Amino acid sequence: MLTFPFPWPTEIKFPGADSNQQVIAPVTNWLSPTVVTYAGDREIEERIVSEVASFGKQLGILTEALLELADDRPGAGLERLRQVANRVETVKARYHRALEDKAEEAFMALLRADPAAAERLVAALEQRVDDAGAGVDADPDGTPEEA
């Protein structure tokens, strides 16, 4: 009968097999799959997207810069880029409007369920608006600190 530890090495490395690794990550996008292909080093690309700027943010910055450089020059490619930029802005505006509608629906539900809690929320939000106007940022724990 064999018992641990084995009398031989449990990890055997073959020459040239160091780069033969598989990233094991949970799949969390079953209902809305997103395919991302990285052209360069996958780890570096993932860090850039997660720590610096998403693909959309990077494309937005490039689009703004290119349209600034192009100014009012004619061209089919620039016109297509302008159209895409306008459509992106339309989608963003629609998203923000939907978010505002959801917030209002949630507040109305809170008002019906617990009017006192809704009143406290209004007072807290008014305070945040006043603080923002005065240049005071709130910490995640809710305590204000000067900006």
Sequence and secondary structure as in RCSB ss.txt:
>XXXX:A:sequence
MLTFPFPWPTEIKFPGADSNQQVIAPVTNWLSPTVVTYAGDREIEERIVSEVASFGKQLGILTEALLELADDRPG
AGLERLRQVANRVETVKARYHRALEDKAEEAFMALLRADPAAAERLVAALEQRVDDAGAGVDADPDGTPEEA
>XXXX:A:secstr
   SS SS S    TT TT          SSS      SS HHHHHHIIIII  HHHHHHHHHHHHHHHHTT   
HHHHHHHHHHHHHHHHHHHHHHHHHHHHHHHHHHHHHH HHHHHHHHHHHHHHHHHHHTTEEE TTS EEE 
